Amino acid sequence: MSKLVYNEMLKIVRKKRLWVIAAIIAVLVALFTYAQYRETEELRKRLGTTDWRTQLQQQIVDLQNRLQSPSMSEEWRKYLQIRLKQQQYYLEHNINPSAPGAPTFMRTFIENAIDLFLPLLVMVVAADLVSSEASAGTIKLLLVRPVKRWKILLSKYIALLLSVSLIMLMAAVLSYAISGLVFGYGGFRLPLLTGFVQQGEDLNTANVHMIPQWKYILIELGLAAFVSVVVGTLTFMFSVLLRSTAAVMGIMLAALISGAILSNMVSSWHSAKYLFMVNLRLTDYIKGAAPPIEGMTLGFSMAVLAVWGLAGLLVAFFVFMQRDVY
């Protein structure tokens, strides 16, 4: 098995996919860092101070003004109300949730990349693990070896899991290293609040507790890795079912984009909570943001994603074991 996994990892490295992914992450992190720096500078100039309390008070006033708009959708209004209560809680307890620093940037980057950017990077690796060999005919060279089919497919899946780990490591290291050049590298011990629970239009703070930012980041990285593994597994399944890598990427891209859209418009479609793409933003539960559909929890979303991932893996192995590739 170790030799099979090594062979699959060698194929991935030779295709230079991981290097391309690293370059994409580096470029986008640099752009995001510059954008956040400009936003911080604009806010400082507008308020005329660097005091985070003044900035937070201004954000609260802005949120209150936006909530006065009569044309705002109910979903967006609910999100802003939860956000407003959180900001007020931070201000009352004298905690700066956005203290400048590379760890803060890492946290924000993971929260914004978990449902689309990171899954897309994983999809680039997973889309052609099997489909490219099926279309090129090289899968026959693997199957003539005295190795069982399930071992061959398992080695490809293990290579996918290793690739997901490398992508998460690259995202964490590059976001920290690049943003630190602008914001500094301190802030891992910054206290953050978690445990917010949204109940209807109210924010339950009974279980709110404080943890250091390094622990908060590790939790978010773990959730992002879980989401990436599930998306990678579903892409892996389509790579087994289809011979066209382009078709695999097209299906998964459509699913991920539709999930980003549906998350903002499915509050009244309760059965949509069983779709995997609606459950990708697991970090929102850590922040205390309102879920796409009322009643959804972190445990529920993780269970839904786990079922989808397990089903995709079982389908992939069943089809690969039964298919006549000759």
C-alpha positions in Angstrom: 0.0 0.0 0.0 2.8 2.4 0.8 4.3 2.0 -2.6 0.9 2.5 -4.2 0.4 5.7 -2.3 3.9 6.9 -3.1 3.2 6.3 -6.8 -0.1 8.3 -6.6 1.6 11.2 -4.8 4.4 11.2 -7.4 1.8 11.6 -10.1 0.2 14.6 -8.3 3.6 16.2 -7.7 4.7 15.7 -11.3 1.6 17.4 -12.6 2.7 20.4 -10.5 -0.9 20.9 -9.2 0.3 21.5 -5.7 2.8 24.2 -6.9 0.1 25.9 -8.8 -2.2 25.8 -5.8 0.6 27.3 -3.6 1.1 30.1 -6.1 -2.6 30.8 -6.2 -2.8 31.0 -2.4 0.2 33.3 -2.2 -1.1 35.7 -4.8 -4.6 35.9 -3.4 -3.4 36.2 0.2 -1.2 39.1 -0.9 -4.2 40.8 -2.5 -6.4 40.2 0.5 -3.7 41.5 2.8 -3.5 44.7 0.8 -7.3 45.1 0.6 -7.6 44.7 4.4 -4.7 47.2 5.0 -6.4 49.7 2.8 -9.7 49.2 4.6 -8.1 49.6 7.9 -6.4 52.9 6.8 -9.6 54.2 5.3 -11.4 53.5 8.6 -8.7 55.2 10.6 -8.8 58.3 8.4 -12.6 58.5 8.5 -12.7 58.2 12.3 -9.5 60.1 12.9 -8.3 57.6 15.5 -6.8 54.1 15.9 -8.8 53.4 19.1 -10.6 50.1 18.5 -13.4 51.0 20.8 -14.2 54.1 18.7 -14.1 52.0 15.5 -16.3 49.3 17.1 -18.8 52.0 18.2 -18.9 53.3 14.6 -19.5 49.8 13.3 -22.4 49.5 15.7 -23.9 52.8 14.6 -23.5 51.7 10.9 -25.3 48.4 11.6 -28.1 50.2 13.4 -28.5 52.6 10.4 -28.5 49.7 7.9 -31.2 47.9 9.9 -33.5 51.0 9.3 -33.8 50.2 5.6 -37.3 48.9 4.8 -36.3 47.2 1.6 -33.8 44.8 3.4 -34.6 41.1 3.1 -35.5 39.2 6.2 -32.5 36.9 5.9 -30.0 39.8 5.7 -31.8 41.7 8.5 -31.5 38.6 10.8 -27.8 38.4 10.0 -27.2 42.1 10.8 -29.2 41.8 14.0 -27.0 38.9 15.2 -23.9 40.8 14.2 -25.0 43.9 16.0 -25.6 42.0 19.3 -22.2 40.4 19.0 -20.5 43.7 18.5 -22.3 45.2 21.5 -21.2 42.2 23.6 -17.6 42.7 22.6 -17.8 46.4 23.4 -19.4 45.8 26.8 -16.8 43.2 27.8 -13.8 45.3 26.5 -12.6 42.8 23.9 -11.2 43.7 20.5 -12.2 41.0 18.1 -10.2 42.4 15.2 -6.8 43.3 16.8 -4.3 43.7 13.9 -1.9 40.8 13.4 -1.2 37.9 11.1 -3.2 35.4 13.3 -6.3 37.6 13.0 -5.8 37.7 9.2 -5.5 33.9 9.2 -8.7 33.5 11.1 -10.6 35.9 8.8 -9.1 34.2 5.7 -10.2 30.7 6.8 -13.7 31.9 7.7 -14.1 33.4 4.2 -12.4 30.6 2.3 -14.1 27.6 3.9 -17.1 27.2 1.6 -15.7 28.0 -1.8 -12.0 28.9 -2.1 -10.5 26.0 -0.2 -12.9 23.4 -1.7 -12.0 24.7 -5.2 -8.3 24.1 -4.5 -9.0 20.5 -3.3 -11.2 20.0 -6.4 -8.3 20.8 -8.7 -6.4 17.9 -7.2 -9.3 15.4 -6.9 -11.0 15.9 -10.2 -8.7 13.9 -12.3 -7.3 11.3 -9.9 -9.3 8.5 -11.7 -11.0 10.2 -14.7 -7.7 11.2 -16.4 -6.4 7.6 -16.2 -9.7 6.2 -17.5 -9.8 8.6 -20.4 -6.1 8.0 -21.2 -6.4 4.3 -20.8 -3.5 4.1 -18.3 -5.9 2.7 -15.7 -5.5 -0.7 -17.5 -1.7 -0.6 -16.6 -2.6 -0.4 -12.9 -5.2 -3.2 -13.1 -2.9 -5.7 -14.7 -0.8 -5.7 -11.6 -1.4 -8.4 -9.0 -3.1 -5.9 -6.7 -6.8 -5.8 -5.8 -8.9 -3.0 -7.2 -9.9 -1.7 -3.8 -6.3 -1.3 -2.8 -5.6 0.7 -6.0 -8.6 3.0 -5.4 -7.7 3.3 -1.7 -4.2 4.4 -2.5 -5.6 7.2 -4.6 -8.0 8.3 -1.9 -5.1 8.3 0.7 -3.1 10.4 -1.7 -6.1 12.8 -1.9 -6.2 13.0 1.9 -2.5 13.8 2.0 -3.0 16.5 -0.6 -5.8 18.1 1.4 -3.4 18.2 4.4 -0.8 19.9 2.3 -3.2 22.4 1.0 -4.4 23.3 4.5 -0.8 23.6 5.6 0.0 25.9 2.7 -3.0 28.1 3.3 -2.1 28.5 7.0 1.6 29.1 6.5 1.3 31.4 3.5 -1.5 33.5 5.1 0.5 33.9 8.3 3.8 34.6 6.6 2.5 37.1 4.0 0.0 39.0 6.1 2.6 39.2 9.0 4.8 41.4 6.8 2.1 44.1 7.0 0.2 43.5 10.3 3.0 41.9 12.4 3.2 38.3 13.6 1.9 38.8 17.1 -1.7 38.1 18.4 -1.9 34.3 19.0 -2.8 34.9 22.6 -5.5 37.5 21.8 -8.7 36.5 23.8 -11.7 35.7 21.6 -15.3 34.8 22.5 -17.1 31.8 21.3 -20.2 30.0 22.3 -22.8 32.3 20.8 -26.0 30.5 19.9 -28.7 32.0 17.7 -32.2 31.3 18.8 -34.8 32.8 16.5 -34.0 36.5 16.5 -32.3 36.4 19.9 -28.6 35.7 20.6 -28.1 33.3 23.5 -24.8 34.2 25.4 -25.2 31.8 28.3 -22.4 29.5 27.0 -20.1 32.2 25.8 -16.6 31.7 26.9 -13.1 33.1 26.1 -10.3 31.2 24.4 -7.0 32.3 23.0 -6.8 33.0 19.3 -4.4 30.2 18.6 -6.9 27.7 19.8 -9.7 29.4 17.9 -7.6 29.2 14.7 -6.9 25.5 15.2 -10.6 24.8 15.6 -11.3 26.7 12.4 -8.5 24.9 10.5 -10.0 21.6 11.7 -13.4 22.5 10.4 -12.0 23.7 7.1 -10.1 20.5 6.7 -13.2 18.5 7.4 -15.2 20.4 4.7 -12.3 20.1 2.3 -12.2 16.3 2.8 -15.9 15.9 2.2 -15.8 18.1 -1.0 -12.7 16.2 -2.1 -14.5 12.8 -1.5 -17.5 13.9 -3.6 -15.2 15.1 -6.4 -13.3 11.8 -6.1 -16.6 9.9 -6.6 -17.4 11.9 -9.8 -13.9 11.2 -11.0 -14.7 7.5 -10.7 -18.1 7.8 -12.4 -17.1 10.1 -15.3 -14.3 9.8 -17.8 -14.1 13.6 -18.4 -12.2 15.7 -15.9 -13.8 18.8 -17.3 -17.3 17.3 -16.5 -16.2 16.5 -13.0 -14.9 20.0 -12.3 -18.0 21.5 -14.0 -20.4 19.6 -11.7 -18.6 20.3 -8.5 -18.0 24.0 -9.4 -21.8 24.4 -10.1 -22.6 22.7 -6.8 -20.2 24.9 -4.8 -21.4 28.1 -6.4 -25.0 27.2 -6.0 -24.4 26.5 -2.3 -22.9 30.0 -1.9 -26.1 31.4 -3.5 -28.6 29.1 -1.7 -27.1 29.9 1.7 -28.6 33.4 1.4 -32.0 32.5 0.1 -33.2 29.1 1.6 -34.4 30.2 5.0 -37.9 29.0 4.2 -36.9 25.9 2.4 -36.3 23.6 5.3 -35.5 20.4 3.4 -32.5 22.3 1.8 -30.6 21.8 5.0 -29.8 18.3 3.9 -27.9 19.5 0.8 -24.2 19.3 1.5 -23.4 22.7 -0.1 -25.7 24.5 2.3 -23.7 23.1 5.3 -20.2 24.1 4.3 -19.8 27.2 6.4 -19.0 25.4 9.7 -17.0 28.3 11.0 -20.2 30.4 11.2 -21.3 28.3 14.1 -18.1 29.1 16.0 -18.6 32.9 15.4 -22.3 32.7 16.3 -23.6 33.8 13.0 -27.1 33.0 12.0 -27.4 29.6 10.1 -28.9 29.5 6.6 -32.0 27.7 8.0 -33.3 28.1 11.5 -32.5 25.1 13.7 -29.3 24.1 12.0 -26.4 23.4 14.4 -22.7 22.6 14.1 -23.4 18.9 15.0 -26.2 18.7 12.4 -24.1 20.2 9.6 -21.1 18.0 10.4 -23.4 14.9 10.4 -24.9 15.9 7.1 -21.5 16.4 5.5 -20.2 13.1 7.0 -23.2 11.2 5.5 -22.6 12.8 2.1 -18.9 12.0 2.2 -19.4 8.4 3.3 -22.0 7.9 0.6 -19.7 9.3 -2.0 -16.9 7.0 -0.9 -19.1 3.9 -0.9 -20.4 4.7 -4.4 -16.9 5.3 -5.7 -15.6 2.0 -4.4 -18.7 0.1 -5.6 -18.5 1.5 -9.1 -14.8 1.0 -9.4 -15.0 -2.6 -8.3 -17.8 -3.4 -10.7 -16.7 -1.5 -13.8 -15.4 -3.3 -16.8 -12.5 -1.0 -17.9 -11.4 -3.3 -20.7 
